[in-house]
Amino acid sequence: MIRESATHWIGRAYREGWAIGMFNAHHLEAVQAIASAAERAKAPLMLSTTMGGIRHVGLDYFVAMAEVARRRVAVPLILHLDHGADYDTVAMCIEAGFDSVMIDASSASYDENVALVSKVVKLARRHGVGVEAQIGETLAEEGDAVVERKTTVEEAVAFVRDTGVDYLAVSIGNTPGVLGSGAAIDVPLVEALSAALEMPLVLHGGTSVPAETVAAVIKAGIAKVNIDAAVKGGFREAFIKAYGVADPVVDTRAPLAEARRLAEAAVDHRLRLFGADGRAE
């Protein structure tokens, strides 16, 4: 089990021109799929959950599953909270041993966003935990209404200065929660943000971004790519096949095993697309 810090790996990815993949896991089979793909690709990655994931499985269950996965693989599985909505939840995750947290107040006013992120950064520094925040708005977490306001260079520079955040999520035309690959990403905006900030940037909604565009934004300064829908898509495909028939199987282990296989393949594909394969060797 390797436990280098989140900032170590994201900083290394940024300097070397590849990206850490962040993959949300909301149950055991997803954790297994993500960990197995990381081991096969010899890639570090971020094993993540969300507010909805915590409500679904429980924080203690998630941490326990992650710790078992870490013991079973020889590559870094960096524990991350995606779209933390409030200070108490973020603090709870930090105390539970997370390596990285996102505090997302991007829909609040600039001053409110800065105040909450700064408070989280202060706590995280005492624990050696990396902090992500967002300026600009994208599709709300886990299927809520679509809201988009692209990040501007001026506000991003001010936000990083005012908060001390370690890596910054930006709104650049990305569409989280979408299975297709048709998001119209503003690559020149990524280039401008990267040139002004000179720090790792984060792309949310990586499933919806075409492969050639992923390569372009990584080259431009994206050092962390979030994947959620592609993992869920493997489970969706297996469930439709198993239960969209007149006489579905009774033993749920069979479709769950197939779902795990499909999700693992989806994660493996993206680790290689991000240039993360072999980086943990």
Phi and psi in degrees as GROMACS dihedral restraints (atoms count N, CA, C in turn):
[ dihedral_restraints ]
;  ai    aj    ak    al  type     phi  dphi    fc
    3     4     5     6     1  -109.3    20    10
    4     5     6     7     1   133.2    20    10
    6     7     8     9     1  -128.0    20    10
    7     8     9    10     1    35.9    20    10
    9    10    11    12     1   -59.2    20    10
   10    11    12    13     1   155.4    20    10
   12    13    14    15     1   -71.2    20    10
   13    14    15    16     1   159.8    20    10
   15    16    17    18     1   -60.7    20    10
   16    17    18    19     1   -43.3    20    10
   18    19    20    21     1   -65.6    20    10
   19    20    21    22     1   -32.0    20    10
   21    22    23    24     1   -60.0    20    10
   22    23    24    25     1   -50.8    20    10
   24    25    26    27     1   -73.4    20    10
   25    26    27    28     1   -40.1    20    10
   27    28    29    30     1   -68.9    20    10
   28    29    30    31     1   -39.0    20    10
   30    31    32    33     1   -62.8    20    10
   31    32    33    34     1   -41.4    20    10
   33    34    35    36     1   -64.5    20    10
   34    35    36    37     1   -43.8    20    10
   36    37    38    39     1   -59.4    20    10
   37    38    39    40     1   -43.1    20    10
   39    40    41    42     1   -61.6    20    10
   40    41    42    43     1   -45.4    20    10
   42    43    44    45     1   -68.0    20    10
   43    44    45    46     1   -33.8    20    10
   45    46    47    48     1   -96.2    20    10
   46    47    48    49     1    -5.3    20    10
   48    49    50    51     1    82.1    20    10
   49    50    51    52     1    34.6    20    10
   51    52    53    54     1  -132.4    20    10
   52    53    54    55     1  -170.5    20    10
   54    55    56    57     1  -140.3    20    10
   55    56    57    58     1   142.3    20    10
   57    58    59    60     1   -76.1    20    10
   58    59    60    61     1   132.1    20    10
   60    61    62    63     1   -89.3    20    10
   61    62    63    64     1   134.2    20    10
   63    64    65    66     1  -110.1    20    10
   64    65    66    67     1   126.1    20    10
   66    67    68    69     1  -125.7    20    10
   67    68    69    70     1   123.7    20    10
   69    70    71    72     1   -78.9    20    10
   70    71    72    73     1   136.6    20    10
   72    73    74    75     1  -128.3    20    10
   73    74    75    76     1   123.9    20    10
   75    76    77    78     1  -113.8    20    10
   76    77    78    79     1     3.0    20    10
   78    79    80    81     1  -164.8    20    10
   79    80    81    82     1   174.1    20    10
   81    82    83    84     1   -57.3    20    10
   82    83    84    85     1   -48.4    20    10
   84    85    86    87     1   -63.7    20    10
   85    86    87    88     1   -32.5    20    10
   87    88    89    90     1   -69.6    20    10
   88    89    90    91     1   -41.1    20    10
   90    91    92    93     1   -59.2    20    10
   91    92    93    94     1   -45.6    20    10
   93    94    95    96     1   -62.0    20    10
   94    95    96    97     1   -43.2    20    10
   96    97    98    99     1   -62.4    20    10
   97    98    99   100     1   -45.2    20    10
   99   100   101   102     1   -66.8    20    10
  100   101   102   103     1   -44.6    20    10
  102   103   104   105     1   -64.7    20    10
  103   104   105   106     1   -41.0    20    10
  105   106   107   108     1   -65.6    20    10
  106   107   108   109     1   -39.6    20    10
  108   109   110   111     1   -64.7    20    10
  109   110   111   112     1   -40.6    20    10
  111   112   113   114     1   -61.8    20    10
  112   113   114   115     1   -43.5    20    10
  114   115   116   117     1   -64.9    20    10
  115   116   117   118     1   -42.7    20    10
  117   118   119   120     1   -65.0    20    10
  118   119   120   121     1   -39.7    20    10
  120   121   122   123     1   -86.3    20    10
  121   122   123   124     1    -4.6    20    10
  123   124   125   126     1    52.8    20    10
  124   125   126   127     1    48.6    20    10
  126   127   128   129     1  -122.3    20    10
  127   128   129   130     1   136.3    20    10
  129   130   131   132     1   -72.5    20    10
  130   131   132   133     1   148.3    20    10
  132   133   134   135     1  -154.2    20    10
  133   134   135   136     1   171.2    20    10
  135   136   137   138     1  -104.7    20    10
  136   137   138   139     1   119.6    20    10
  138   139   140   141     1   -93.7    20    10
  139   140   141   142     1   116.4    20    10
  141   142   143   144     1  -126.5    20    10
  142   143   144   145     1   157.9    20    10
  144   145   146   147     1  -135.1    20    10
  145   146   147   148     1   174.5    20    10
  147   148   149   150     1  -127.4    20    10
  148   149   150   151     1   178.5    20    10
  150   151   152   153     1   -58.1    20    10
  151   152   153   154     1   -44.1    20    10
  153   154   155   156     1   -64.8    20    10
  154   155   156   157     1   -37.4    20    10
  156   157   158   159     1   -64.3    20    10
  157   158   159   160     1   -40.3    20    10
  159   160   161   162     1   -64.8    20    10
  160   161   162   163     1   -41.5    20    10
  162   163   164   165     1   -64.3    20    10
  163   164   165   166     1   -35.4    20    10
  165   166   167   168     1   -73.2    20    10
  166   167   168   169     1   -48.4    20    10
  168   169   170   171     1  -110.2    20    10
  169   170   171   172     1   -22.4    20    10
  171   172   173   174     1    95.3    20    10
  172   173   174   175     1   136.1    20    10
  174   175   176   177     1   -61.3    20    10
  175   176   177   178     1   -40.5    20    10
  177   178   179   180     1   -64.5    20    10
  178   179   180   181     1   -39.7    20    10
  180   181   182   183     1   -64.1    20    10
  181   182   183   184     1   -43.9    20    10
  183   184   185   186     1   -62.6    20    10
  184   185   186   187     1   -46.7    20    10
  186   187   188   189     1   -61.8    20    10
  187   188   189   190     1   -40.7    20    10
  189   190   191   192     1   -63.7    20    10
  190   191   192   193     1   -43.5    20    10
  192   193   194   195     1   -62.6    20    10
  193   194   195   196     1   -42.2    20    10
  195   196   197   198     1   -64.0    20    10
  196   197   198   199     1   -39.7    20    10
  198   199   200   201     1   -66.3    20    10
  199   200   201   202     1   -38.5    20    10
  201   202   203   204     1   -63.4    20    10
  202   203   204   205     1   -44.6    20    10
  204   205   206   207     1   -60.1    20    10
  205   206   207   208     1   -41.2    20    10
  207   208   209   210     1   -63.2    20    10
  208   209   210   211     1   -37.6    20    10
  210   211   212   213     1   -68.5    20    10
  211   212   213   214     1   -25.3    20    10
  213   214   215   216     1   -90.5    20    10
  214   215   216   217     1   -12.1    20    10
  216   217   218   219     1  -121.4    20    10
  217   218   219   220     1   160.8    20    10
  219   220   221   222     1  -109.9    20    10
  220   221   222   223     1    22.0    20    10
  222   223   224   225     1  -123.5    20    10
  223   224   225   226     1   157.6    20    10
  225   226   227   228     1   -69.6    20    10
  226   227   228   229     1   124.1    20    10
  228   229   230   231     1  -110.7    20    10
  229   230   231   232     1   103.0    20    10
  231   232   233   234     1   -88.4    20    10
  232   233   234   235     1   119.0    20    10
  234   235   236   237     1   -80.9    20    10
  235   236   237   238     1   125.7    20    10
  237   238   239   240     1  -136.0    20    10
  238   239   240   241     1   144.4    20    10
  240   241   242   243     1  -101.9    20    10
  241   242   243   244     1   122.8    20    10
  243   244   245   246     1   -97.9    20    10
  244   245   246   247     1   130.7    20    10
  246   247   248   249     1    55.8    20    10
  247   248   249   250     1    47.3    20    10
  249   250   251   252     1   -60.8    20    10
  250   251   252   253     1   131.7    20    10
  252   253   254   255     1   -98.0    20    10
  253   254   255   256     1   -14.6    20    10
  255   256   257   258     1  -153.3    20    10
  256   257   258   259     1   160.9    20    10
  258   259   260   261     1   -62.3    20    10
  259   260   261   262     1   -42.2    20    10
  261   262   263   264     1   -61.9    20    10
  262   263   264   265     1   -41.8    20    10
  264   265   266   267     1   -66.4    20    10
  265   266   267   268     1   -43.4    20    10
  267   268   269   270     1   -61.4    20    10
  268   269   270   271     1   -45.5    20    10
  270   271   272   273     1   -61.5    20    10
  271   272   273   274     1   -40.1    20    10
  273   274   275   276     1   -61.7    20    10
  274   275   276   277     1   -41.2    20    10
  276   277   278   279     1   -68.1    20    10
  277   278   279   280     1   -40.6    20    10
  279   280   281   282     1   -61.1    20    10
  280   281   282   283     1   -45.6    20    10
  282   283   284   285     1   -64.9    20    10
  283   284   285   286     1   -27.3    20    10
  285   286   287   288     1   -81.1    20    10
  286   287   288   289     1    -5.7    20    10
  288   289   290   291     1   106.8    20    10
  289   290   291   292     1    13.6    20    10
  291   292   293   294     1   -64.4    20    10
  292   293   294   295     1   148.1    20    10
  294   295   296   297     1   -91.7    20    10
  295   296   297   298     1   -18.6    20    10
  297   298   299   300     1  -155.2    20    10
  298   299   300   301     1   144.7    20    10
  300   301   302   303     1  -138.1    20    10
  301   302   303   304     1   146.7    20    10
  303   304   305   306     1  -109.6    20    10
  304   305   306   307     1   126.0    20    10
  306   307   308   309     1  -105.6    20    10
  307   308   309   310     1   117.3    20    10
  309   310   311   312     1  -111.3    20    10
  310   311   312   313     1   100.2    20    10
  312   313   314   315     1  -117.6    20    10
  313   314   315   316     1    31.9    20    10
  315   316   317   318     1   -66.9    20    10
  316   317   318   319     1   -21.0    20    10
  318   319   320   321     1   -86.5    20    10
  319   320   321   322     1    -8.5    20    10
  321   322   323   324     1   -83.6    20    10
  322   323   324   325     1   177.7    20    10
  324   325   326   327     1   -67.0    20    10
  325   326   327   328     1   162.5    20    10
  327   328   329   330     1   -57.0    20    10
  328   329   330   331     1   -47.4    20    10
  330   331   332   333     1   -64.2    20    10
  331   332   333   334     1   -39.8    20    10
  333   334   335   336     1   -66.3    20    10
  334   335   336   337     1   -40.7    20    10
  336   337   338   339     1   -60.5    20    10
  337   338   339   340     1   -49.2    20    10
  339   340   341   342     1   -61.1    20    10
  340   341   342   343     1   -43.9    20    10
  342   343   344   345     1   -62.4    20    10
  343   344   345   346     1   -44.6    20    10
  345   346   347   348     1   -70.3    20    10
  346   347   348   349     1   -43.6    20    10
  348   349   350   351     1   -63.5    20    10
  349   350   351   352     1   -42.2    20    10
  351   352   353   354     1   -61.5    20    10
  352   353   354   355     1   -38.5    20    10
  354   355   356   357     1   -64.2    20    10
  355   356   357   358     1   -41.6    20    10
  357   358   359   360     1   -67.6    20    10
  358   359   360   361     1   -42.4    20    10
  360   361   362   363     1   -58.6    20    10
  361   362   363   364     1   -42.9    20    10
  363   364   365   366     1   -59.8    20    10
  364   365   366   367     1   -45.0    20    10
  366   367   368   369     1   -66.1    20    10
  367   368   369   370     1   -46.0    20    10
  369   370   371   372     1   -62.4    20    10
  370   371   372   373     1   -36.5    20    10
  372   373   374   375     1   -58.8    20    10
  373   374   375   376     1   -34.8    20    10
  375   376   377   378     1   -70.2    20    10
  376   377   378   379     1   -17.9    20    10
  378   379   380   381     1  -113.0    20    10
  379   380   381   382     1     2.1    20    10
  381   382   383   384     1    68.2    20    10
  382   383   384   385     1    30.8    20    10
  384   385   386   387     1  -102.5    20    10
  385   386   387   388     1   135.6    20    10
  387   388   389   390     1   -75.9    20    10
  388   389   390   391     1   148.4    20    10
  390   391   392   393     1  -125.3    20    10
  391   392   393   394     1   131.4    20    10
  393   394   395   396     1  -115.2    20    10
  394   395   396   397     1   142.9    20    10
  396   397   398   399     1  -142.1    20    10
  397   398   399   400     1   176.2    20    10
  399   400   401   402     1  -132.9    20    10
  400   401   402   403     1   141.4    20    10
  402   403   404   405     1  -126.0    20    10
  403   404   405   406     1   133.6    20    10
  405   406   407   408     1    92.7    20    10
  406   407   408   409     1   160.9    20    10
  408   409   410   411     1  -123.3    20    10
  409   410   411   412     1   143.4    20    10
  411   412   413   414     1  -128.2    20    10
  412   413   414   415     1  -173.6    20    10
  414   415   416   417     1   -49.0    20    10
  415   416   417   418     1   130.0    20    10
  417   418   419   420     1   -63.3    20    10
  418   419   420   421     1   156.6    20    10
  420   421   422   423     1   -61.7    20    10
  421   422   423   424     1   135.7    20    10
  423   424   425   426     1    59.1    20    10
  424   425   426   427     1    47.5    20    10
  426   427   428   429     1    88.8    20    10
  427   428   429   430     1    14.0    20    10
  429   430   431   432     1   -78.9    20    10
  430   431   432   433     1  -170.6    20    10
  432   433   434   435     1   -62.3    20    10
  433   434   435   436     1   148.8    20    10
  435   436   437   438     1   -77.3    20    10
  436   437   438   439     1   122.4    20    10
  438   439   440   441     1  -133.7    20    10
  439   440   441   442     1   127.9    20    10
  441   442   443   444     1  -132.9    20    10
  442   443   444   445     1   127.8    20    10
  444   445   446   447     1  -141.8    20    10
  445   446   447   448     1   108.4    20    10
  447   448   449   450     1   -63.2    20    10
  448   449   450   451     1   145.7    20    10
  450   451   452   453     1   -67.0    20    10
  451   452   453   454     1   140.3    20    10
  453   454   455   456     1  -104.8    20    10
  454   455   456   457     1   154.1    20    10
  456   457   458   459     1   -61.7    20    10
  457   458   459   460     1   -42.6    20    10
  459   460   461   462     1   -62.8    20    10
  460   461   462   463     1   -45.7    20    10
  462   463   464   465     1   -71.7    20    10
  463   464   465   466     1   -32.6    20    10
  465   466   467   468     1   -65.0    20    10
  466   467   468   469     1   -43.8    20    10
  468   469   470   471     1   -61.7    20    10
  469   470   471   472     1   -45.4    20    10
  471   472   473   474     1   -64.5    20    10
  472   473   474   475     1   -41.0    20    10
  474   475   476   477     1   -65.0    20    10
  475   476   477   478     1   -45.2    20    10
  477   478   479   480     1   -63.3    20    10
  478   479   480   481     1   -42.1    20    10
  480   481   482   483     1   -62.5    20    10
  481   482   483   484     1   -40.2    20    10
  483   484   485   486     1   -82.1    20    10
  484   485   486   487     1   -17.7    20    10
  486   487   488   489     1  -115.0    20    10
  487   488   489   490     1   -30.4    20    10
  489   490   491   492     1    73.6    20    10
  490   491   492   493     1    23.1    20    10
  492   493   494   495     1   -62.2    20    10
  493   494   495   496     1   151.4    20    10
  495   496   497   498     1   -86.4    20    10
  496   497   498   499     1   -36.1    20    10
  498   499   500   501     1  -147.9    20    10
  499   500   501   502     1   145.3    20    10
  501   502   503   504     1  -118.4    20    10
  502   503   504   505     1   124.7    20    10
  504   505   506   507     1   -82.6    20    10
  505   506   507   508     1   136.0    20    10
  507   508   509   510     1  -127.0    20    10
  508   509   510   511     1   152.9    20    10
  510   511   512   513     1   -99.9    20    10
  511   512   513   514     1   114.2    20    10
  513   514   515   516     1  -136.2    20    10
  514   515   516   517     1    24.3    20    10
  516   517   518   519     1   100.2    20    10
  517   518   519   520     1     6.3    20    10
  519   520   521   522     1   -76.3    20    10
  520   521   522   523     1   154.4    20    10
  522   523   524   525     1  -133.1    20    10
  523   524   525   526     1    85.1    20    10
  525   526   527   528     1   -59.6    20    10
  526   527   528   529     1   151.0    20    10
  528   529   530   531     1    84.5    20    10
  529   530   531   532     1     5.0    20    10
  531   532   533   534     1  -108.7    20    10
  532   533   534   535     1   133.2    20    10
  534   535   536   537     1   -77.9    20    10
  535   536   537   538     1   -31.3    20    10
  537   538   539   540     1   -69.8    20    10
  538   539   540   541     1  -179.8    20    10
  540   541   542   543     1  -128.9    20    10
  541   542   543   544     1    56.0    20    10
  543   544   545   546     1  -122.7    20    10
  544   545   546   547     1    15.5    20    10
  546   547   548   549     1   -65.0    20    10
  547   548   549   550     1   133.8    20    10
  549   550   551   552     1   -91.1    20    10
  550   551   552   553     1    94.0    20    10
  552   553   554   555     1   -85.1    20    10
  553   554   555   556     1   137.0    20    10
  555   556   557   558     1   -88.0    20    10
  556   557   558   559     1    85.0    20    10
  558   559   560   561     1   -63.0    20    10
  559   560   561   562     1   -42.9    20    10
  561   562   563   564     1   -57.4    20    10
  562   563   564   565     1   -33.7    20    10
  564   565   566   567     1   -65.9    20    10
  565   566   567   568     1   -40.6    20    10
  567   568   569   570     1   -60.0    20    10
  568   569   570   571     1   -44.2    20    10
  570   571   572   573     1   -61.2    20    10
  571   572   573   574     1   -42.3    20    10
  573   574   575   576     1   -67.3    20    10
  574   575   576   577     1   -42.2    20    10
  576   577   578   579     1   -62.9    20    10
  577   578   579   580     1   -44.4    20    10
  579   580   581   582     1   -64.1    20    10
  580   581   582   583     1   -41.2    20    10
  582   583   584   585     1   -64.4    20    10
  583   584   585   586     1   -37.1    20    10
  585   586   587   588     1   -77.9    20    10
  586   587   588   589     1   -34.5    20    10
  588   589   590   591     1   -95.2    20    10
  589   590   591   592     1   -36.4    20    10
  591   592   593   594     1    52.3    20    10
  592   593   594   595     1    49.8    20    10
  594   595   596   597     1  -150.0    20    10
  595   596   597   598     1   162.7    20    10
  597   598   599   600     1   -63.1    20    10
  598   599   600   601     1   135.2    20    10
  600   601   602   603     1  -109.8    20    10
  601   602   603   604     1   156.9    20    10
  603   604   605   606     1  -121.6    20    10
  604   605   606   607     1   133.6    20    10
  606   607   608   609     1  -105.6    20    10
  607   608   609   610     1   115.9    20    10
  609   610   611   612     1   -89.5    20    10
  610   611   612   613     1   154.8    20    10
  612   613   614   615     1    71.7    20    10
  613   614   615   616     1    38.9    20    10
  615   616   617   618     1   -64.3    20    10
  616   617   618   619     1   -24.3    20    10
  618   619   620   621     1   -60.2    20    10
  619   620   621   622     1   -33.6    20    10
  621   622   623   624     1   -87.4    20    10
  622   623   624   625     1     3.1    20    10
  624   625   626   627     1  -101.3    20    10
  625   626   627   628     1   127.4    20    10
  627   628   629   630     1   -57.9    20    10
  628   629   630   631     1   150.2    20    10
  630   631   632   633     1   -57.8    20    10
  631   632   633   634     1   -42.6    20    10
  633   634   635   636     1   -66.8    20    10
  634   635   636   637     1   -30.5    20    10
  636   637   638   639     1   -74.6    20    10
  637   638   639   640     1   -36.8    20    10
  639   640   641   642     1   -56.3    20    10
  640   641   642   643     1   -46.2    20    10
  642   643   644   645     1   -60.5    20    10
  643   644   645   646     1   -39.8    20    10
  645   646   647   648     1   -67.1    20    10
  646   647   648   649     1   -42.3    20    10
  648   649   650   651     1   -74.4    20    10
  649   650   651   652     1   -30.8    20    10
  651   652   653   654     1   -64.8    20    10
  652   653   654   655     1   -42.8    20    10
  654   655   656   657     1   -60.9    20    10
  655   656   657   658     1   -33.4    20    10
  657   658   659   660     1   -80.1    20    10
  658   659   660   661     1   -16.9    20    10
  660   661   662   663     1   137.7    20    10
  661   662   663   664     1    -0.2    20    10
  663   664   665   666     1   -73.0    20    10
  664   665   666   667     1   124.4    20    10
  666   667   668   669     1  -119.4    20    10
  667   668   669   670     1     0.9    20    10
  669   670   671   672     1  -145.7    20    10
  670   671   672   673     1   127.9    20    10
  672   673   674   675     1  -121.9    20    10
  673   674   675   676     1   125.3    20    10
  675   676   677   678     1   -90.8    20    10
  676   677   678   679     1   133.1    20    10
  678   679   680   681     1  -127.9    20    10
  679   680   681   682     1   125.1    20    10
  681   682   683   684     1  -130.9    20    10
  682   683   684   685     1   -55.0    20    10
  684   685   686   687     1   -61.8    20    10
  685   686   687   688     1   -34.1    20    10
  687   688   689   690     1   -66.2    20    10
  688   689   690   691     1   -36.8    20    10
  690   691   692   693     1   -68.0    20    10
  691   692   693   694     1   -48.3    20    10
  693   694   695   696     1   -61.0    20    10
  694   695   696   697     1   -32.7    20    10
  696   697   698   699     1   -61.6    20    10
  697   698   699   700     1   -35.0    20    10
  699   700   701   702     1   -63.4    20    10
  700   701   702   703     1   -41.1    20    10
  702   703   704   705     1   -69.0    20    10
  703   704   705   706     1   -41.1    20    10
  705   706   707   708     1   -58.6    20    10
  706   707   708   709     1   -45.7    20    10
  708   709   710   711     1   -62.9    20    10
  709   710   711   712     1   -44.5    20    10
  711   712   713   714     1   -66.9    20    10
  712   713   714   715     1   -38.2    20    10
  714   715   716   717     1   -69.0    20    10
  715   716   717   718     1   -40.3    20    10
  717   718   719   720     1   -61.4    20    10
  718   719   720   721     1   -43.9    20    10
  720   721   722   723     1   -64.2    20    10
  721   722   723   724     1   -40.3    20    10
  723   724   725   726     1   -79.3    20    10
  724   725   726   727     1   -34.8    20    10
  726   727   728   729     1  -115.4    20    10
  727   728   729   730     1     1.4    20    10
  729   730   731   732     1   -92.3    20    10
  730   731   732   733     1    34.7    20    10
  732   733   734   735     1  -129.5    20    10
  733   734   735   736     1   166.7    20    10
  735   736   737   738     1   -67.2    20    10
  736   737   738   739     1   -35.4    20    10
  738   739   740   741     1  -125.7    20    10
  739   740   741   742     1    77.1    20    10
  741   742   743   744     1   -68.2    20    10
  742   743   744   745     1   159.1    20    10
  744   745   746   747     1   -65.2    20    10
  745   746   747   748     1   149.9    20    10
  747   748   749   750     1   -89.9    20    10
  748   749   750   751     1   -38.9    20    10
  750   751   752   753     1   -77.5    20    10
  751   752   753   754     1   106.3    20    10
  753   754   755   756     1   -70.6    20    10
  754   755   756   757     1   -13.0    20    10
  756   757   758   759     1   -64.5    20    10
  757   758   759   760     1   -32.9    20    10
  759   760   761   762     1   -64.7    20    10
  760   761   762   763     1   -54.0    20    10
  762   763   764   765     1   -65.6    20    10
  763   764   765   766     1   -31.4    20    10
  765   766   767   768     1   -67.6    20    10
  766   767   768   769     1   -36.9    20    10
  768   769   770   771     1   -65.7    20    10
  769   770   771   772     1   -41.1    20    10
  771   772   773   774     1   -66.4    20    10
  772   773   774   775     1   -40.0    20    10
  774   775   776   777     1   -62.0    20    10
  775   776   777   778     1   -41.6    20    10
  777   778   779   780     1   -61.9    20    10
  778   779   780   781     1   -41.2    20    10
  780   781   782   783     1   -63.6    20    10
  781   782   783   784     1   -44.4    20    10
  783   784   785   786     1   -65.8    20    10
  784   785   786   787     1   -41.1    20    10
  786   787   788   789     1   -65.7    20    10
  787   788   789   790     1   -40.0    20    10
  789   790   791   792     1   -61.5    20    10
  790   791   792   793     1   -41.8    20    10
  792   793   794   795     1   -63.0    20    10
  793   794   795   796     1   -39.0    20    10
  795   796   797   798     1   -65.4    20    10
  796   797   798   799     1   -40.9    20    10
  798   799   800   801     1   -67.8    20    10
  799   800   801   802     1   -46.0    20    10
  801   802   803   804     1   -56.9    20    10
  802   803   804   805     1   -44.5    20    10
  804   805   806   807     1   -58.3    20    10
  805   806   807   808     1   -43.8    20    10
  807   808   809   810     1   -74.9    20    10
  808   809   810   811     1   -32.9    20    10
  810   811   812   813     1   -59.5    20    10
  811   812   813   814     1   -39.2    20    10
  813   814   815   816     1   -74.0    20    10
  814   815   816   817     1   -36.5    20    10
  816   817   818   819     1   -62.8    20    10
  817   818   819   820     1   -35.8    20    10
  819   820   821   822     1   -81.2    20    10
  820   821   822   823     1    -6.5    20    10
  822   823   824   825     1    76.7    20    10
  823   824   825   826     1    19.1    20    10
  825   826   827   828     1   -87.1    20    10
  826   827   828   829     1   -16.3    20    10
  828   829   830   831     1   -63.9    20    10
  829   830   831   832     1   136.8    20    10
  831   832   833   834     1    81.2    20    10
  832   833   834   835     1    -5.3    20    10
  834   835   836   837     1   -74.7    20    10
  835   836   837   838     1   -16.6    20    10
  837   838   839   840     1   -95.5    20    10
  838   839   840   841     1     2.2    20    10
